[in-house]
Amino acid sequence: MSFSIELELQKFPKKIALKDGTKATLRPLKADDEKEFHQLFQGIPEHERMFIKHRVQDIKVIRDWCKNIDVGRNLPLVGLLDGKIAGDATLHQQLGGWKRHIGRVSVLVHPQFRGRGLARAFISEILDIARRAGLERVEAEFIGEQETAMKMFAMLGFNKLVHLEDYVKDMQAISHDYILMGLDLRTDEEYAGVGG
């Protein structure tokens, strides 16, 4: 059976329980999420926003993301807690070329909702979708200061692939280390259930 993004999206919204018992809903980003999605980014501390690749404080950037959703290339999921967008995760794909078998994962959770397992739930959901889409590997990019995020990805099986010192610059033109982590989805499947 071949993968269908439309069938995949029919599985949403999904209700999940976070580790503190809080109920959350995961669903794809919608065009009318613009205002709330922008508020998510406004709630990210300035020193963290500098590490985001896009100018997310600009409502026009968020409007473009919400109005031009291409789930085949970028599948954005949002997590709702207490009726508010508490975070998002995206599976980025290239539909052709030499990296077409590799997806990239990005995750962001509002500080107010961190520590409850939402990021872990996002990553788990994205990895399931990536596997069903036939991707062989997934990657995640970090800057050196994102140690907590890298530890969480490592706990989920991601390994450090590349570490380049002073390689990227934030929105203030300050240099930071660049770290690329990856997970081989084929190996993960091969060893599933071994030893049990």
C-alpha positions in Angstrom: 0.0 0.0 0.0 1.4 3.4 -1.0 1.6 6.3 1.4 -1.1 9.0 1.1 -0.8 12.2 2.9 -4.5 12.8 2.7 -5.2 9.5 4.5 -2.5 10.4 7.0 -4.2 13.7 7.8 -7.5 11.9 8.3 -6.0 10.4 11.5 -6.1 13.9 13.1 -7.0 15.5 15.4 -5.4 13.1 17.9 -6.0 13.4 21.6 -2.9 12.5 23.8 -2.1 12.5 27.5 1.1 14.2 28.5 3.3 12.9 31.3 1.6 15.1 33.9 -1.8 13.8 32.8 -2.7 17.0 30.9 -4.7 16.3 27.7 -3.4 17.7 24.5 -4.7 17.7 20.9 -2.3 17.2 17.9 -3.5 18.3 14.5 -2.1 19.9 11.3 -1.7 23.6 11.1 -4.7 25.3 9.4 -4.9 28.6 7.4 -7.0 30.2 10.1 -4.4 29.5 12.8 -2.4 32.6 11.8 -3.1 34.8 14.9 -2.6 32.0 17.4 0.4 30.6 15.6 2.0 34.0 15.7 1.2 34.3 19.4 3.2 31.0 19.9 6.3 32.6 18.5 5.8 35.9 20.3 5.8 33.9 23.6 9.3 32.5 22.8 12.0 34.4 24.8 14.0 36.8 22.6 17.3 34.9 23.2 15.6 31.7 21.8 13.9 33.4 18.9 17.3 34.5 17.6 18.1 30.9 16.9 15.0 30.4 14.7 15.9 30.6 11.0 13.0 32.8 10.0 11.8 36.2 11.3 8.8 34.7 13.2 8.0 38.0 14.9 6.9 39.3 11.5 3.2 38.4 11.1 3.7 38.3 7.3 6.0 35.3 7.6 3.5 33.5 9.7 0.6 34.5 7.4 2.6 33.1 4.4 3.2 29.8 6.3 -0.5 29.5 7.2 -1.9 30.5 3.8 0.6 28.4 1.7 0.7 25.0 3.5 2.2 22.3 1.3 1.9 19.2 3.4 3.9 17.2 0.9 6.9 19.3 1.5 6.3 20.7 5.0 3.8 18.9 7.3 3.3 21.2 10.3 1.5 19.8 13.4 0.4 22.0 16.2 -0.3 20.9 19.8 -3.2 22.5 21.6 -3.4 22.7 25.4 -6.1 24.7 27.1 -7.4 25.7 23.7 -4.1 27.5 22.8 -1.4 26.5 20.4 1.4 25.3 22.8 3.9 24.2 20.2 4.5 23.0 16.7 6.5 20.3 14.9 7.2 20.0 11.2 8.4 17.3 9.0 10.2 18.9 6.1 10.8 16.8 2.9 12.4 17.3 -0.5 10.2 15.6 -3.1 13.1 15.1 -5.5 16.9 15.2 -5.7 19.6 13.5 -3.7 18.0 14.1 -0.3 14.5 12.9 -1.2 14.8 9.9 1.3 15.7 12.2 4.2 13.3 14.2 6.2 14.1 17.0 8.6 12.3 17.5 11.9 11.8 20.9 13.7 10.1 21.2 17.0 9.2 24.2 19.2 7.2 24.3 22.5 6.2 27.5 24.3 8.1 27.8 27.6 4.9 27.7 29.6 4.2 24.1 28.3 7.7 22.6 28.4 8.6 19.7 30.6 5.3 17.8 30.1 6.3 15.6 27.2 4.8 17.6 24.3 8.0 17.8 22.3 8.6 14.1 22.7 5.0 13.4 21.6 5.5 15.6 18.5 8.7 13.9 17.6 7.2 10.4 18.0 4.3 11.5 15.7 6.6 13.0 13.1 8.8 9.8 13.1 5.7 7.6 12.6 4.6 9.8 9.6 8.2 9.7 8.2 8.3 5.9 8.4 4.9 5.6 6.6 6.0 8.1 4.0 9.0 5.8 3.2 11.7 8.1 4.4 14.9 6.3 5.4 16.4 8.9 7.6 15.4 12.0 9.6 17.6 14.9 10.7 17.4 17.7 13.1 19.5 20.9 13.2 20.7 22.7 16.3 22.9 25.4 17.5 25.4 24.6 20.2 23.4 26.2 23.0 20.4 24.0 22.5 21.8 21.3 24.8 18.4 20.3 26.4 16.8 19.8 23.0 19.8 17.7 21.8 19.6 15.5 24.9 16.0 14.8 24.2 16.6 13.9 20.6 19.5 11.7 21.7 17.2 9.9 24.1 14.9 9.2 21.1 17.8 7.6 19.2 19.2 10.5 17.3 23.0 10.6 16.9 25.3 13.5 16.3 26.3 13.5 12.6 28.1 16.8 12.2 29.5 19.5 14.6 30.9 22.6 13.0 32.3 25.3 15.3 31.1 28.9 14.8 29.4 27.9 11.5 26.0 29.6 11.7 24.9 33.1 12.7 21.8 34.1 14.6 19.6 37.1 13.7 22.0 39.3 15.7 24.9 38.0 13.4 26.6 36.2 16.4 28.3 33.0 15.5 27.3 29.6 17.0 28.2 26.0 16.6 26.1 24.0 14.2 25.1 20.5 15.1 23.3 18.0 12.8 21.7 15.0 14.4 20.1 12.1 12.6 18.2 8.9 13.0 18.3 6.0 10.6 14.7 4.8 10.3 15.6 1.6 8.6 17.9 0.5 11.4 15.3 1.4 13.9 12.8 -0.9 12.2 15.3 -3.7 11.8 15.9 -3.9 15.5 12.4 -3.3 16.7 11.4 -6.2 19.0 14.8 -7.8 19.1 15.7 -9.3 22.4 12.1 -9.3 23.7 
